[in-house]
Amino acid sequence: MSTQSPLSGRVAVITGASAGIGQAVALDLASKGAAIVLNARRAERIDELAQRITDQYGTVDGKPRVICVPGDASDDSTIDAMLQASQDHFGITSDLIVANAGRGLDGSVMTSDTEQWESMLKTNILGVARLIRKAGMQLLELQANREWTKHPTDIVILGSTVGRHISPFSSMYGCTKFAVNSLAEAARRELGPSGIRVSLIEPAIVKSEFQEMAGYDPNAFDKVMAKFAPVLAPEDIARSISFIVTQPASVHVCDVVIRPTRQDYP
């Protein structure tokens, strides 16, 4: 791995990496020299991605560049395993955390499927909060033993434009992203003084598996995407994240809202 790579020597933990934004982020960060810990529920998908990254970007000090930790990113045991994997395999604490795992849900508080509320709240809010807490504790210990201005340290959290401008048509999903917005800002204020950057990315429409998994009506959503076309691709979000985490340690891009040019709302 070239010492000129902007993320050389850093280990990124990425949740929800089996497809879409998570997969694009993993590929982009690896291309810039980072070692990667991949997480998703679908073990076979992250195994395939790990092989792809290794084939393209090689090893790190003779070791595979990628470690896979399958499981539910909202479970304490999975979070512990992800963070420990960096220590066990690469011998260092991960200092680049991307909290990407999340799920959508079609409908409002009046129309959405109530049987899916609890699962979404667990994934989108509790999972992110647990990851911030556990990663933050490790990073505080790490920063206490090094000169922070020489070592960029990041927690990047995926929000949504509907977590800033609520849509009545997806208000249950939107309320979870409002919560994520608050978590990110509160964590920034708490961890920032120790040199730990907490950044929130709020994308608008990104074409991926997300819409299908959320249960959106494909015909209706195709019309929305056509209205705003061309919509965002996962790679657009990945480039934004790479821009944030490759800044000098003293520079913090706190919040990014990113939309297709023609999308006026939300």
C-alpha positions in Angstrom: 0.0 0.0 0.0 1.5 3.3 -1.0 2.4 5.7 1.8 1.0 8.5 -0.5 -2.6 7.1 -0.2 -4.6 9.6 1.8 -6.1 6.9 4.1 -3.1 4.8 4.5 -2.8 3.4 8.0 -6.5 3.9 8.8 -9.1 1.2 9.3 -12.7 1.9 8.4 -15.7 0.1 9.9 -18.7 0.2 7.6 -22.1 -1.1 8.5 -24.8 -2.0 6.0 -22.1 -2.7 3.4 -23.8 -5.4 1.3 -25.2 -3.0 -1.3 -25.9 0.6 -2.2 -24.2 3.4 -0.3 -22.3 1.1 2.1 -20.8 -0.9 -0.7 -19.8 2.2 -2.7 -18.2 3.7 0.5 -16.2 0.5 1.1 -14.8 0.5 -2.5 -14.0 4.2 -2.4 -12.2 4.2 1.0 -10.2 1.1 0.0 -9.2 2.9 -3.2 -7.7 5.6 -1.0 -5.6 3.2 1.1 -7.9 2.3 4.0 -8.2 -1.2 5.5 -11.8 -2.2 5.9 -14.1 -4.0 8.3 -17.3 -4.9 6.5 -20.7 -5.5 8.2 -24.1 -6.5 6.9 -26.7 -9.2 7.6 -26.0 -10.9 4.2 -22.7 -12.6 4.8 -22.4 -13.9 1.3 -22.7 -10.3 -0.1 -20.0 -8.9 2.0 -17.8 -11.9 1.3 -18.1 -11.1 -2.4 -17.3 -7.5 -1.8 -14.3 -8.3 0.3 -12.9 -10.5 -2.5 -13.5 -7.7 -5.0 -11.7 -5.2 -2.9 -8.8 -7.5 -2.3 -8.5 -8.3 -6.0 -8.5 -4.6 -6.8 -6.5 -3.1 -4.0 -4.3 -5.8 -2.6 -3.3 -6.5 0.9 -2.1 -4.5 3.9 1.3 -5.5 5.2 0.8 -9.0 3.8 -2.7 -9.4 5.4 -6.0 -9.3 3.6 -7.2 -5.7 3.4 -10.8 -6.6 4.4 -12.4 -8.4 7.3 -16.1 -9.4 7.3 -18.3 -9.3 10.4 -21.8 -10.4 9.4 -24.7 -9.7 11.7 -27.3 -7.2 12.8 -25.6 -3.8 13.2 -28.0 -2.8 16.0 -26.9 -5.7 18.2 -24.3 -5.1 20.9 -22.5 -8.3 20.1 -22.1 -7.4 16.4 -20.8 -3.9 17.2 -18.3 -5.3 19.7 -17.1 -7.8 17.1 -16.7 -5.2 14.4 -14.6 -2.9 16.6 -12.6 -5.8 17.9 -11.9 -7.1 14.4 -9.7 -4.1 13.7 -7.6 -4.8 16.7 -7.3 -8.5 16.1 -6.6 -8.4 12.4 -4.8 -5.0 11.8 -3.4 -4.5 15.3 -4.9 -1.0 15.6 -8.1 0.7 16.7 -10.4 1.7 13.9 -10.5 5.5 13.6 -13.0 5.7 10.8 -16.5 4.6 11.5 -19.3 4.8 9.0 -22.8 4.2 10.5 -24.6 3.4 7.3 -26.9 0.5 8.2 -30.5 1.5 8.1 -33.9 0.7 6.6 -36.8 2.6 5.2 -40.6 2.2 5.5 -43.3 3.4 3.2 -46.0 5.4 4.6 -46.9 7.9 7.3 -47.7 7.6 11.0 -51.2 7.0 9.9 -50.6 4.6 7.0 -47.4 2.7 7.6 -47.2 -0.9 8.8 -47.1 -0.7 12.6 -45.6 -4.2 12.8 -42.4 -2.8 11.2 -42.0 0.2 13.5 -40.1 -1.5 16.2 -37.6 -3.1 13.9 -36.9 0.2 12.1 -36.5 2.1 15.3 -34.0 -0.5 16.5 -31.9 -0.4 13.4 -32.1 3.3 12.5 -31.9 4.9 16.0 -30.7 2.4 18.7 -28.2 0.7 16.4 -26.6 4.1 15.5 -26.6 5.2 19.1 -24.9 2.0 20.3 -22.3 2.3 17.6 -21.6 6.0 18.5 -21.2 5.1 22.1 -19.0 2.0 21.7 -16.8 3.6 19.0 -16.7 6.9 20.9 -15.4 5.2 24.0 -12.6 3.5 22.0 -11.7 6.7 20.2 -11.6 8.8 23.4 -9.1 6.3 24.8 -7.1 6.4 21.5 -7.0 10.2 21.3 -5.8 10.4 24.9 -2.6 8.7 23.9 -1.7 10.6 20.7 -1.5 14.1 19.3 -4.9 14.5 17.7 -3.9 17.1 15.2 -1.7 14.5 13.4 -4.4 11.8 13.3 -7.8 12.5 11.6 -10.5 10.5 13.5 -14.0 10.2 12.1 -17.5 8.9 12.9 -19.7 9.4 9.8 -23.4 9.0 10.1 -25.9 8.5 7.3 -29.1 10.6 7.7 -31.6 11.7 5.1 -33.1 14.9 3.8 -36.4 13.7 5.3 -34.6 13.9 8.6 -34.4 17.7 8.0 -37.5 18.4 6.0 -40.2 15.9 6.9 -42.4 14.3 4.3 -45.9 13.2 5.3 -45.6 10.3 2.9 -42.7 8.7 4.8 -43.0 10.3 8.3 -42.2 7.2 10.3 -38.9 6.7 8.5 -38.3 10.4 8.6 -38.7 10.6 12.3 -35.9 8.1 12.8 -33.6 10.3 10.7 -34.6 13.4 12.7 -33.4 11.4 15.7 -30.1 10.5 13.9 -29.6 14.2 13.1 -29.9 15.0 16.8 -27.6 12.1 17.8 -24.9 13.3 15.4 -25.0 16.9 16.5 -25.0 15.9 20.2 -22.1 13.5 19.6 -20.2 16.2 17.7 -20.4 18.6 20.6 -19.3 15.9 23.1 -16.5 14.3 21.1 -15.2 17.2 19.0 -13.2 18.8 21.8 -11.2 15.5 22.0 -10.4 15.7 18.2 -13.1 13.2 17.1 -15.0 14.5 14.1 -18.7 13.4 13.9 -20.2 14.2 10.5 -23.8 13.8 9.2 -24.5 13.0 5.6 -28.1 13.7 4.5 -28.8 12.4 1.0 -32.0 12.9 -1.0 -33.0 10.3 -3.6 -30.3 7.7 -4.2 -31.1 4.9 -6.6 -30.3 1.6 -4.8 -32.0 -1.4 -3.2 -33.3 0.9 -0.5 -36.6 1.7 -2.2 -37.5 -1.9 -2.8 -36.6 -3.0 0.8 -38.7 -0.1 2.2 -41.8 -1.3 0.4 -42.3 1.7 -1.8 -44.7 1.3 -4.7 -42.3 0.8 -7.7 -44.5 2.6 -10.2 -45.1 5.6 -8.0 -41.4 5.8 -7.1 -40.3 5.5 -10.7 -42.4 8.6 -11.4 -40.7 10.5 -8.6 -37.3 9.5 -9.8 -38.2 10.5 -13.4 -39.3 13.9 -12.1 -35.9 14.6 -10.5 -33.7 12.7 -12.9 -30.9 12.1 -12.9 -31.1 11.0 -9.3 -28.0 10.4 -7.1 -26.0 7.2 -7.2 -24.3 5.5 -4.2 -20.9 6.6 -5.6 -22.0 10.3 -5.2 -22.4 9.8 -1.5 -19.2 7.8 -1.2 -17.2 10.7 -2.8 -18.7 13.1 -0.3 -17.7 10.9 2.6 -14.1 10.5 1.2 -13.9 14.3 1.0 -14.8 14.6 4.7 -12.5 11.9 6.1 -9.4 13.0 4.0 -9.4 16.5 5.4 -6.6 17.5 7.8 -7.5 16.6 11.4 -8.1 20.2 12.3 -10.8 20.6 9.6 -14.3 19.3 10.2 -17.0 19.1 7.6 -19.9 18.7 10.1 -23.0 18.4 7.9 -23.6 17.7 4.2 -27.0 17.8 2.5 -26.8 16.3 -1.0 -29.6 16.2 -3.5 -30.1 15.6 -7.2 -29.8 19.0 -8.8 -33.5 19.0 -9.9 -34.9 17.8 -6.6 -36.6 20.7 -4.8 -38.1 18.8 -1.9 -37.7 17.2 0.5 
